[in-house]
Amino acid sequence: MSCALLWKQTTFYQDSKLLFKNSIWWDQFRLLGIPFDDNKFRASLSGDYQRTLIPSLLLETSMDITTALEFGRSYHIEGFFLIFLF
C-alpha cells in the first residue's frame, strides 16, 4: 500500500485498504461458519449487506456485542441498530 501512496495511486490505495478490512471480517465469518457472499460484501458500500450479517454474527459469537460493535464501526453501521438487534 505504501507504493500506491508513493506513486500517487489513490484509487489503488483505497481499494487495498478496503480489501484488507474486508479480508479480516471474511476470515472471522469463515471461522465462525457464517455464510456470506463476498461479491455482495464488496458491492455494498453503504453497509446494507453487512447489516444482514449482524444477526448471524451475534448468534455465532454467543451475543458478543463488542465484536458486533467493532464490525459495525468498520462498516459505518449505527450503534443503536446493533444494540436493537442485541
N, CA and C atoms as a LAMMPS dump frame, in Angstrom:
ITEM: TIMESTEP
0
ITEM: NUMBER OF ATOMS
258
ITEM: BOX BOUNDS ff ff ff
-5.0000000000000000e+02 5.0000000000000000e+02
-5.0000000000000000e+02 5.0000000000000000e+02
-5.0000000000000000e+02 5.0000000000000000e+02
ITEM: ATOMS id mol type element x y z
1 1 1 N 0.814 -1.186 0
2 1 2 C 0 0 0
3 1 3 C 0.864 1.259 0
4 2 1 N 2.044 1.161 0.537
5 2 2 C 2.942 2.315 0.566
6 2 3 C 3.296 2.772 -0.838
7 3 1 N 3.475 1.801 -1.726
8 3 2 C 3.815 2.141 -3.11
9 3 3 C 2.686 2.92 -3.765
10 4 1 N 1.449 2.587 -3.427
11 4 2 C 0.314 3.3 -4.002
12 4 3 C 0.369 4.774 -3.629
13 5 1 N 0.739 5.067 -2.395
14 5 2 C 0.866 6.461 -1.977
15 5 3 C 2.042 7.131 -2.662
16 6 1 N 3.144 6.407 -2.734
17 6 2 C 4.338 6.935 -3.369
18 6 3 C 4.085 7.278 -4.83
19 7 1 N 3.335 6.412 -5.505
20 7 2 C 3.058 6.618 -6.922
21 7 3 C 1.787 7.433 -7.167
22 8 1 N 1.221 7.956 -6.085
23 8 2 C 0.005 8.778 -6.163
24 8 3 C -1.17 8.032 -6.805
25 9 1 N -1.28 6.772 -6.467
26 9 2 C -2.38 5.931 -6.951
27 9 3 C -3.431 5.815 -5.846
28 10 1 N -4.182 6.882 -5.635
29 10 2 C -5.115 6.912 -4.51
30 10 3 C -6.237 5.881 -4.643
31 11 1 N -6.705 5.622 -5.843
32 11 2 C -7.755 4.621 -6.029
33 11 3 C -7.247 3.246 -5.632
34 12 1 N -6.057 2.917 -6.066
35 12 2 C -5.451 1.64 -5.701
36 12 3 C -5.266 1.554 -4.192
37 13 1 N -4.843 2.632 -3.591
38 13 2 C -4.647 2.675 -2.142
39 13 3 C -5.97 2.431 -1.41
40 14 1 N -7.03 3.125 -1.824
41 14 2 C -8.339 2.957 -1.177
42 14 3 C -8.869 1.538 -1.373
43 15 1 N -8.707 0.993 -2.573
44 15 2 C -9.149 -0.379 -2.844
45 15 3 C -8.397 -1.378 -1.97
46 16 1 N -7.114 -1.152 -1.79
47 16 2 C -6.288 -2.044 -0.968
48 16 3 C -6.7 -1.986 0.497
49 17 1 N -6.986 -0.796 0.984
50 17 2 C -7.436 -0.646 2.371
51 17 3 C -8.766 -1.361 2.589
52 18 1 N -9.686 -1.206 1.642
53 18 2 C -10.988 -1.852 1.759
54 18 3 C -10.854 -3.373 1.694
55 19 1 N -10.03 -3.866 0.792
56 19 2 C -9.811 -5.307 0.68
57 19 3 C -9.198 -5.862 1.961
58 20 1 N -8.261 -5.134 2.547
59 20 2 C -7.648 -5.567 3.805
60 20 3 C -8.696 -5.649 4.911
61 21 1 N -9.528 -4.598 5.042
62 21 2 C -10.565 -4.577 6.069
63 21 3 C -11.55 -5.723 5.845
64 22 1 N -11.988 -5.908 4.598
65 22 2 C -12.923 -6.995 4.296
66 22 3 C -12.329 -8.356 4.609
67 23 1 N -11.07 -8.55 4.274
68 23 2 C -10.453 -9.865 4.466
69 23 3 C -10.402 -10.257 5.936
70 24 1 N -10.24 -9.283 6.816
71 24 2 C -10.243 -9.58 8.253
72 24 3 C -11.596 -10.146 8.658
73 25 1 N -12.668 -9.495 8.227
74 25 2 C -14.006 -9.957 8.603
75 25 3 C -14.386 -11.226 7.861
76 26 1 N -13.976 -11.373 6.603
77 26 2 C -14.271 -12.61 5.883
78 26 3 C -13.65 -13.8 6.601
79 27 1 N -12.445 -13.622 7.096
80 27 2 C -11.783 -14.685 7.845
81 27 3 C -12.575 -15.024 9.105
82 28 1 N -13.04 -14.008 9.816
83 28 2 C -13.839 -14.24 11.019
84 28 3 C -15.128 -14.988 10.684
85 29 1 N -15.799 -14.573 9.613
86 29 2 C -17.039 -15.253 9.229
87 29 3 C -16.792 -16.705 8.857
88 30 1 N -15.712 -16.962 8.153
89 30 2 C -15.395 -18.352 7.792
90 30 3 C -15.094 -19.185 9.031
91 31 1 N -14.339 -18.615 9.97
92 31 2 C -14.031 -19.343 11.21
93 31 3 C -15.288 -19.633 12.026
94 32 1 N -16.234 -18.713 11.994
95 32 2 C -17.479 -18.882 12.746
96 32 3 C -18.521 -19.698 11.983
97 33 1 N -18.242 -19.996 10.726
98 33 2 C -19.183 -20.766 9.917
99 33 3 C -20.379 -19.951 9.449
100 34 1 N -20.196 -18.65 9.304
101 34 2 C -21.271 -17.768 8.853
102 34 3 C -21.17 -17.633 7.334
103 35 1 N -22.196 -18.079 6.607
104 35 2 C -22.146 -17.945 5.144
105 35 3 C -22.324 -16.487 4.718
106 36 1 N -21.595 -16.09 3.703
107 36 2 C -21.696 -14.734 3.161
108 36 3 C -21.282 -14.754 1.705
109 37 1 N -21.692 -13.752 0.978
110 37 2 C -21.361 -13.609 -0.442
111 37 3 C -20.334 -12.483 -0.562
112 38 1 N -19.1 -12.839 -0.875
113 38 2 C -18.052 -11.815 -0.922
114 38 3 C -18.295 -10.783 -2.017
115 39 1 N -18.985 -11.163 -3.093
116 39 2 C -19.3 -10.183 -4.137
117 39 3 C -20.288 -9.138 -3.626
118 40 1 N -21.317 -9.58 -2.911
119 40 2 C -22.281 -8.64 -2.331
120 40 3 C -21.599 -7.789 -1.258
121 41 1 N -20.711 -8.431 -0.51
122 41 2 C -19.983 -7.728 0.546
123 41 3 C -19.197 -6.559 -0.054
124 42 1 N -18.471 -6.826 -1.137
125 42 2 C -17.668 -5.787 -1.784
126 42 3 C -18.526 -4.718 -2.44
127 43 1 N -19.662 -5.129 -2.996
128 43 2 C -20.523 -4.182 -3.719
129 43 3 C -21.296 -3.258 -2.778
130 44 1 N -21.472 -3.67 -1.544
131 44 2 C -22.267 -2.88 -0.594
132 44 3 C -21.409 -1.815 0.066
133 45 1 N -21.418 -0.639 -0.502
134 45 2 C -20.622 0.45 0.04
135 45 3 C -21.337 1.173 1.178
136 46 1 N -22.661 1.017 1.249
137 46 2 C -23.438 1.694 2.284
138 46 3 C -23.608 0.841 3.54
139 47 1 N -23.159 -0.402 3.503
140 47 2 C -23.281 -1.283 4.662
141 47 3 C -24.584 -2.054 4.712
142 48 1 N -25.4 -1.965 3.656
143 48 2 C -26.684 -2.67 3.655
144 48 3 C -26.509 -4.184 3.753
145 49 1 N -25.604 -4.737 2.956
146 49 2 C -25.397 -6.184 3.013
147 49 3 C -24.779 -6.587 4.353
148 50 1 N -23.85 -5.794 4.852
149 50 2 C -23.204 -6.091 6.121
150 50 3 C -24.231 -6.134 7.259
151 51 1 N -25.238 -5.276 7.194
152 51 2 C -26.309 -5.273 8.215
153 51 3 C -27.013 -6.628 8.277
154 52 1 N -27.167 -7.274 7.121
155 52 2 C -27.869 -8.563 7.093
156 52 3 C -27.072 -9.663 7.792
157 53 1 N -25.777 -9.459 7.973
158 53 2 C -24.93 -10.473 8.6
159 53 3 C -24.868 -10.352 10.12
160 54 1 N -25.325 -9.243 10.655
161 54 2 C -25.191 -8.997 12.089
162 54 3 C -25.945 -10.018 12.946
163 55 1 N -27.194 -10.386 12.616
164 55 2 C -27.855 -11.404 13.452
165 55 3 C -27.06 -12.71 13.535
166 56 1 N -26.498 -13.144 12.417
167 56 2 C -25.683 -14.374 12.424
168 56 3 C -24.412 -14.175 13.236
169 57 1 N -23.817 -12.994 13.11
170 57 2 C -22.604 -12.7 13.874
171 57 3 C -22.894 -12.741 15.37
172 58 1 N -23.979 -12.14 15.79
173 58 2 C -24.35 -12.168 17.207
174 58 3 C -24.625 -13.593 17.674
175 59 1 N -25.342 -14.345 16.863
176 59 2 C -25.68 -15.724 17.225
177 59 3 C -24.429 -16.585 17.362
178 60 1 N -23.538 -16.512 16.393
179 60 2 C -22.344 -17.374 16.389
180 60 3 C -21.277 -16.945 17.387
181 61 1 N -21.352 -15.705 17.869
182 61 2 C -20.385 -15.246 18.876
183 61 3 C -20.995 -15.256 20.274
184 62 1 N -22.11 -15.964 20.426
185 62 2 C -22.804 -16.035 21.722
186 62 3 C -23.179 -14.646 22.221
187 63 1 N -23.702 -13.842 21.304
188 63 2 C -24.191 -12.493 21.614
189 63 3 C -23.077 -11.558 22.089
190 64 1 N -21.904 -11.67 21.475
191 64 2 C -20.774 -10.798 21.831
192 64 3 C -20.989 -9.421 21.201
193 65 1 N -21.523 -8.511 21.998
194 65 2 C -21.853 -7.179 21.491
195 65 3 C -20.599 -6.394 21.118
196 66 1 N -19.483 -6.666 21.783
197 66 2 C -18.233 -5.965 21.469
198 66 3 C -17.791 -6.263 20.042
199 67 1 N -17.853 -7.524 19.657
200 67 2 C -17.488 -7.905 18.294
201 67 3 C -18.45 -7.284 17.293
202 68 1 N -19.736 -7.3 17.62
203 68 2 C -20.733 -6.712 16.726
204 68 3 C -20.518 -5.207 16.571
205 69 1 N -20.193 -4.531 17.672
206 69 2 C -19.933 -3.089 17.592
207 69 3 C -18.684 -2.79 16.763
208 70 1 N -17.668 -3.631 16.913
209 70 2 C -16.441 -3.456 16.119
210 70 3 C -16.744 -3.641 14.629
211 71 1 N -17.53 -4.663 14.322
212 71 2 C -17.941 -4.885 12.938
213 71 3 C -18.739 -3.682 12.429
214 72 1 N -19.656 -3.209 13.239
215 72 2 C -20.462 -2.054 12.864
216 72 3 C -19.631 -0.812 12.593
217 73 1 N -18.658 -0.566 13.454
218 73 2 C -17.773 0.595 13.243
219 73 3 C -16.997 0.462 11.945
220 74 1 N -16.617 -0.76 11.601
221 74 2 C -15.855 -0.982 10.366
222 74 3 C -16.649 -0.607 9.121
223 75 1 N -17.979 -0.74 9.206
224 75 2 C -18.815 -0.507 8.03
225 75 3 C -19.845 0.603 8.254
226 76 1 N -19.572 1.481 9.204
227 76 2 C -20.408 2.66 9.466
228 76 3 C -21.865 2.281 9.737
229 77 1 N -22.042 1.223 10.513
230 77 2 C -23.378 0.797 10.931
231 77 3 C -23.626 1.396 12.301
232 78 1 N -24.753 2.048 12.444
233 78 2 C -25.071 2.762 13.662
234 78 3 C -25.107 1.834 14.871
235 79 1 N -24.554 2.318 15.971
236 79 2 C -24.527 1.541 17.21
237 79 3 C -25.909 1.202 17.716
238 80 1 N -26.871 2.126 17.546
239 80 2 C -28.217 1.848 18.042
240 80 3 C -28.851 0.68 17.301
241 81 1 N -28.515 0.497 16.015
242 81 2 C -29.019 -0.641 15.251
243 81 3 C -28.495 -1.946 15.847
244 82 1 N -27.222 -1.943 16.208
245 82 2 C -26.619 -3.141 16.794
246 82 3 C -27.207 -3.434 18.174
247 83 1 N -27.383 -2.407 18.959
248 83 2 C -27.954 -2.585 20.29
249 83 3 C -29.386 -3.107 20.169
250 84 1 N -30.138 -2.591 19.195
251 84 2 C -31.501 -3.048 18.972
252 84 3 C -31.514 -4.547 18.654
253 85 1 N -30.619 -5.004 17.819
254 85 2 C -30.564 -6.43 17.469
255 85 3 C -30.092 -7.281 18.644
256 86 1 N -29.26 -6.711 19.483
257 86 2 C -28.746 -7.427 20.637
258 86 3 C -29.888 -7.744 21.581
